[in-house]
Amino acid sequence: MIISPPFLPTRAAGASDADYIAEAMPAAAVNCPGTSVPEGSFPVSLKLGWHGGSHLHAPTAGSGVLPVRAVADGEIVYARRPTAQVNDAAHPLNYNPYGNSPSWTDDGMVVIRHRTDTGSGANAETVEFYSIFVHLSALRGNALKVAQGTASAAEHRLYRKDELGAAGRIYGSADHLHVEIVCDDGNLNKLVGRSSGAVALNADGRHDAVFGEVYFHVPAGAHLYADKPAGNVTAPAAEATGTTSTDLIIGIRYASGDGAAAQRGSAWLTTYNADGTVIGTPIEDRNADYELYARASDISHAYPESARPAPSAVYELLRFGRILNAPNEVLAPTDCPHWRRVQGNTQSGWVNLNAAGVHKFSDADFPGWKGWKLVDDDTDEDSRAESAMLQAVIEDAANADGRLSREELEQRMGLPDVRMALSRCVCKFPSEWNRDSIDARWGWLQADPDYGVTGEDWTKLRSHIAALTVPAASLPAALVAAHWHFQPQAFIAHFRKCQWLSADEFRQLVPRHAMRRHAGTYLWEAVQTNLASPTSVAASQRVGLNRMTRKYGINSPLRLASFYGNAIQETQWLGVLSEGSGSTLWYAPWYGRGFLQLTNPENFINYWRFRGRQVPDTLKNALSQAYSAIASQPVAQRSNATLSDTHYPQLTVQMRGWRDEVKGVAMANSTDSGYAPSDSAGFYWAKLRMASYADVDHALSRVSVTTNQGAKVYYRSPSFWRASAAVNLPGAINNQYSTALNGFDARCVAYAYSLALLSETLFPDAAGNLTLMFPEGYLPRRG
């Protein structure tokens, strides 16, 4: 899932993603009169009526207000143009719940169905949810065509960041927008991993979708040690300095390139009580992300050679606490320890997170200790919030009496901590946009002793609701019955941690056109590649690539862009998994294979060893020496006589199979052909610490060139240069843009496409202003 806010301000350098979402989705700029509660809060009003979304105040850029944009790829299922404002005080859209003076509310509306993936398997694929935008003052692009009835079937389709229109007025306050994100019962199970209750703690959490912070439920009685035990020791000889007295949740959050530059490779270990309160201060493990490969190797080598766990399995143990990604890979021995320094109940110490009885989870489980609650105990058809679960969140627990008075509700909803707790409530209740059910939903207001609305006041309110709602026949079926509502800021912030690409999202990574240098000039050519076929590299390897990027922490837009900017070019636009002329190259049989084109015996053997396959040093040395002997010859003397496997007599049949797995050729009794091409690239990424290059701020330099099709502009970045050089030209990492790096111009094009698709980066227009969602001339591959 790729998702972004409905407003896209320029992100400040070093800003965390959480800070960016807060800036991009500010709450309404006005409060409910006489209170400190932002108007249009989620999920209830100050009349205890359900409110399915949040009111946002559109940010500004320069002298203008930012437009409303689609938060994800999707299909417009309903659109309505806004009514032109009139001065008639009796007009239903001039209704004012806070006074007698007319206050116009815009009624422009767009409803979008989104389908995406959050992982692999039936419960994480083809996940469907809806975004709803109301109170638009203008529609634009395909949304306007749909509302006018002039859109073709293809024009109902739109893409993340496509412009929908302009935020309008809510009760007279300009530049405001109502945003909802909702789903039905079946898709709640896909999004959250369950359909009711809290996540169970007696078994590991989801394995089909895993993202964000990972968690370990550690039962009471776990031993803490003052010093870190050896990597292969499960029962230290040293006496424990403490024992946990209650069940604890240990969270590990990798920065994954996010936030301040000095901390982008760090991990934070946070200890939670079962109720979510944090114990002590999170412990920063500096550079833990960048060092994960080395740490996994060190733990493996702490064991005797004959009993070593595969470093690849240990790597997953350190990142997730369990094996999630590699087919047929196991952790052996299964009790290989996972020592981490954590905060206990009263003191810090080293604890084994792979001890018996420890269960593992991630943010994909929407865990209760992070505040997530599924609120489904209000089962009637009206809009009055009569949920005891919700009331418990709002009330002051120390003075709870089971009833919220108007004064208490206003006071509690004015507290940021209460609003934060409510933002993690996923609530099931009827739609507020179904015109056919107005009386059933709002009739209770006429007799309510606290919020009674009768006579002419009821008539005006009902007319206002009718003007904003939609006949049930015009709504998708999922939005007519009661359905689940997410607080939109919380939903978007949460799923931005996912970064698992659906098939449609994945295909958009491949450029329509690319640049290459030929005979001293630049060529700008259409990219010819087959992405639609089920047997194509894009189709057959997508899940493997997603598993790999999840495993190796290539899970931020900048890291993904750096990876795919290289991998897409190296595989000839996702066309092949080995060098096309590899068998006729001087370095055959060690020509490039996989998504980052592993070459030479040392890289292949290092990868096999990482996967736990045994290659003795004597054999590795013999193969490397044979390769070096050929490589040391003058180019003209690297004859075709050296191109056969027979010139490497030590190369066993099994090793030839391992080698060919990396280019997607299956061995007997092995499924690695669907995994090794991508996993070998992830291994290479981690071993070379490429994340440390990708995490550097991506300052884009604009390059103008003359091509066979005239003047063209493309973009390159010093950080992307370093990530690219690490793959092919490590000696030139600090020598920006050396022409010795194979295909760097084409890599830059793939990088720019990836950056435009995956991030909110703005590109300069012809005048140099940062305004473009996509670089000039770079049309995304759509449809």
HELIX and SHEET records of a PDB file:
HELIX    1   1 ASP A   17  ALA A   24  1                                   8    
HELIX    2   2 PRO A   92  ASN A   94  5                                   3    
HELIX    3   3 GLY A  141  GLN A  148  1                                   8    
HELIX    4   4 ALA A  154  HIS A  156  5                                   3    
HELIX    5   5 ASP A  185  VAL A  192  1                                   8    
HELIX    6   6 ALA A  261  GLN A  263  5                                   3    
HELIX    7   7 LEU A  292  HIS A  301  1                                  10    
HELIX    8   8 GLU A  305  ALA A  307  5                                   3    
HELIX    9   9 PRO A  311  PHE A  320  1                                  10    
HELIX   10  10 ASP A  363  ASP A  365  5                                   3    
HELIX   11  11 GLY A  368  LYS A  370  5                                   3    
HELIX   12  12 ALA A  388  ILE A  394  1                                   7    
HELIX   13  13 ALA A  397  ASN A  399  5                                   3    
HELIX   14  14 ARG A  406  MET A  413  1                                   8    
HELIX   15  15 PRO A  416  SER A  423  1                                   8    
HELIX   16  16 ARG A  435  SER A  437  5                                   3    
HELIX   17  17 ILE A  438  TRP A  442  1                                   5    
HELIX   18  18 GLY A  443  GLN A  446  5                                   4    
HELIX   19  19 GLY A  455  LEU A  468  1                                  14    
HELIX   20  20 ALA A  472  SER A  474  5                                   3    
HELIX   21  21 ALA A  477  LEU A  479  5                                   3    
HELIX   22  22 PRO A  488  PHE A  495  1                                   8    
HELIX   23  23 ALA A  503  ARG A  507  1                                   5    
HELIX   24  24 VAL A  537  LYS A  551  1                                  15    
HELIX   25  25 PRO A  557  GLU A  570  1                                  14    
HELIX   26  26 GLY A  582  THR A  584  5                                   3    
HELIX   27  27 PRO A  601  PHE A  610  1                                  10    
HELIX   28  28 ASP A  617  ALA A  631  1                                  15    
HELIX   29  29 VAL A  635  GLN A  637  5                                   3    
HELIX   30  30 ASN A  640  THR A  642  5                                   3    
HELIX   31  31 ASP A  645  HIS A  647  5                                   3    
HELIX   32  32 VAL A  653  GLU A  661  1                                   9    
HELIX   33  33 ASP A  672  GLY A  674  5                                   3    
HELIX   34  34 ALA A  676  LYS A  687  1                                  12    
HELIX   35  35 MET A  690  ALA A  694  1                                   5    
HELIX   36  36 PRO A  718  ASN A  728  1                                  11    
HELIX   37  37 PRO A  730  ALA A  732  5                                   3    
HELIX   38  38 PHE A  744  LEU A  758  1                                  15    
SHEET    1   A 6 SER A  54  HIS A  57  0                                        
SHEET    2   A 6 SER A 173  CYS A 183 -1                                        
SHEET    3   A 6 VAL A 127  LEU A 139 -1                                        
SHEET    4   A 6 GLY A 108  THR A 116 -1                                        
SHEET    5   A 6 GLY A  74  ARG A  80 -1                                        
SHEET    6   A 6 ARG A 157  LEU A 158 -1                                        
SHEET    1   B 4 SER A  54  HIS A  57  0                                        
SHEET    2   B 4 SER A 173  CYS A 183 -1                                        
SHEET    3   B 4 GLU A 163  ILE A 170 -1                                        
SHEET    4   B 4 VAL A  68  ARG A  69 -1                                        
SHEET    1   C 5 SER A  54  HIS A  57  0                                        
SHEET    2   C 5 SER A 173  CYS A 183 -1                                        
SHEET    3   C 5 HIS A 483  PHE A 486 -1                                        
SHEET    4   C 5 CYS A 425  PHE A 429 -1                                        
SHEET    5   C 5 LYS A 373  VAL A 375  1                                        
SHEET    1   D 2 THR A  60  ALA A  61  0                                        
SHEET    2   D 2 GLY A  64  VAL A  65 -1                                        
SHEET    1   E 5 VAL A 278  ASP A 285  0                                        
SHEET    2   E 5 ALA A 267  TYR A 272 -1                                        
SHEET    3   E 5 LEU A 248  TYR A 254 -1                                        
SHEET    4   E 5 VAL A 214  VAL A 218 -1                                        
SHEET    5   E 5 HIS A 359  SER A 362 -1                                        
SHEET    1   F 2 HIS A 223  LEU A 224  0                                        
SHEET    2   F 2 GLY A 242  THR A 243 -1                                        
SHEET    1   G 2 TRP A 339  GLN A 343  0                                        
SHEET    2   G 2 SER A 348  ASN A 352 -1                                        
SHEET    1   H 2 HIS A 513  HIS A 518  0                                        
SHEET    2   H 2 THR A 521  ALA A 526 -1                                        
SHEET    1   I 2 SER A 701  THR A 707  0                                        
SHEET    2   I 2 GLY A 710  ARG A 716 -1                                        
SHEET    1   J 2 PHE A 763  PRO A 764  0                                        
SHEET    2   J 2 LEU A 770  LEU A 772 -1                                        
END                                                                             
